[in-house]
Structure formats: C-alpha cells, structure tokens
C-alpha cells in the first residue's frame, strides 16, 4: 500500500479514480536495499510533465532510448556523472551556486529538522535510510544542547500563551 499525500486524497474526493504520477525503485535499485514506492511530490508534477512534453520528447526523437526518464543530448540514458553535472549546472544557474545532489539532500534534511526538530524518523524515510540511527549520526551533530534549551524555551512560551 502506498500512502497518499493530502493533495491526492483531496483530489480523489472531487474526482474519484484520477491518475497520479508515482515512482518505484526495487530493492536492487537503491543503495540501502529498500524498496521505495510513492506518489511524486506535487511540486514536481508540473516540472515533470513539462520536461516530458518538451525536452525529453525532442531528445528521445533523436536517440533510441524510449524508456529512460533522464536522457542526454543524444537521447541516451544519462549516467551518474552526467546527472550530477546537470544538477550542478542547474543549481548554478537558478540558485547562484553549483551544488551536488548530495549537498542539496543535506540542505533539505537540515531545513526539515529546523522545522520538525524531533522528527528524525520521517527524515529517515525521506532520505531512504534503512535505519533511523544513520539519520541521527549524520544530522544530529548539527544540533547541540543549546538547540535543546531553545526548543524547551519555545515549548514553554507556547504553553504560557495557551494558558493565558
């Protein structure tokens, strides 16, 4: 069973039986051996559909690969280095600084923890870690005792507001 995000469940109420982009990776296709199956995040749907309609359609008509999602300028499957280079280039163009997919992943992880400080389990699932301890080892070191004190102070302030 695949957990549907709220936007899918809301659309299903008004238009039952709709179709939604999903992705699936087998155990052999992930570094950690986890099978992953999910709905494509809402923010990526429009971008994917635009890519499929414009760029990919043009690229595939020149080459022979009709099943691979990301293809190079010759219409052939991108290798890992080509994909990294494309991400670096797009980040430099649109964010002002080149970055790697792994650095982008770290940025998202730290931002998640800033707004959901106790939610390492969800972050572990977002990052496809096999074990939450991997997530804790990698990302908890950015947060120290002062972070704990600040969170406690924020919690106490919220309770004072509710009580008033």
N, C-alpha and C positions, 0 to 999 in steps of 0.2 A: 504494500500500500504506500502511496506517495502522499505526503502532507501537502495540502493546497494552501497557498498564501491567501490572505483575506481578499485580495482583488479578484482572485479566481472564484472563490465561494460567492462573492457579491455578484459577479457577472453570471454565475450559474443560476442565481435566483431569478434574474431578469431574462436570461437567455439560456435555458437548460440545454445540455448536450453540445455546448460550444467546443471548439478545438483550441488547444493551447500548446505553445511550444514547450517541449520538455527535453531533457538531456539524460543520457545514461552512460555510465562507464562501468565496465565489468571489473571484477577483482584484478584481472590481469592488466588492466589499463590504468590502474592507479598505483602510486608509489607505495602506499601503505597496505595494499591488498583489500581495500574496502570497496564494495560495490556502491555506486552512487547513482541515484535516480531522483530527479527533482524537476519542478517547473522552472523554466527560465525566468529569472527576475524581471519584473515589469519594466524596469528602466532599460533593459537590454532588448526587449521585443522589437521596438521601433528601429533600433540600430541594426539588428539582425535582418529584419525584413528589408530595410533599405539596401544593406550590403548584398543580400540575395538577389534583389531586383536590379541593382546597377552593377557594382564592381564585379561580383562573383560571376554573374551571367556573362559579362564581357570576357573575363579571364578564362572561364571554362570553355567558351566557344573557340578560343584559340588553342587550347590544350586538349588532353584526353581524359583528365580526371573528373568524373561527374558525380562522385560520391563524397569526396573530401570537402569539409566545410571551408577550411582556410587554404587557399591556393596561392602560388607565387605568380609572378608576371607572365610565366609561360603556361599557366593553368595546371601546374603540377602541385602535388601536396607539399606544403611548407614543412621544412624540417625544424627542429627545435631552435637552432641558431637563427634561422630566418624569422621565426616567430618572435624571438627575443629582440632581434634588431628592429622589427616592425613596432613592437611595443615601445622600445627606446625612442624611436623616431617620432611616434605619435605623441608620446609624453613630452618630448622636447618641443614639438610644435604647439600642442594645446595647453600644456601646463608650465612651459617655460624652462623645464629642466629634464634631461633624459633620465629615465629610471628603468630598472629591470622589473619583470613581473614579480619576482620575489620581494623586492623592496616595496612595490605597490601593495602587495599582500600584507607586509608588515605594517604599512601605514594604515590600512583598513583595520587590521587587528588592534592596533593601539587606539585608534579612534573608537572602535567598538567598546573597548574596555573603559575608555574615559566616560562614555555614556551609560555603560552597563557594567560597572566595576566588579560585580560579584558573579558575572555570568560567563565563567570560563568554559562551562560545558557547552553552551551554544556556540561559542567561538571555536571550540574544538571541532564541532560538527561543521561549522562554516569552512574551516581550514582542512577538513577531511583527515584530521589526525585520528589515528587508531585508538589513542589513549589520551585522556584529559591531562595526564601528567606531562606529556610532551608539550602541550599548550602552556601549562603552568611554568615549566622550566624555561621556555623560550620567552614568554611575555610577562611573567610576574616580576621579573627583576627590574622592570621599569617603575614599579610601584613599591614604595618603602613605607616605613612606619608613619611618616608624615601624611602619606596618602590615606592610611587607615584613620589617623586622627581627624583629617579634613572630612572624610566621609562620615565619621561619627558626629562631628560638629554639625554637618549639613542635616543629618538624620534628626539630631536633637532640635535643630532650628525648625524643621518641618513639623515635629511633634508639638513644639511651642505654638506654632501658627494654628494647628488643628485645635489645640486646647483653648485657644483664646477666643 
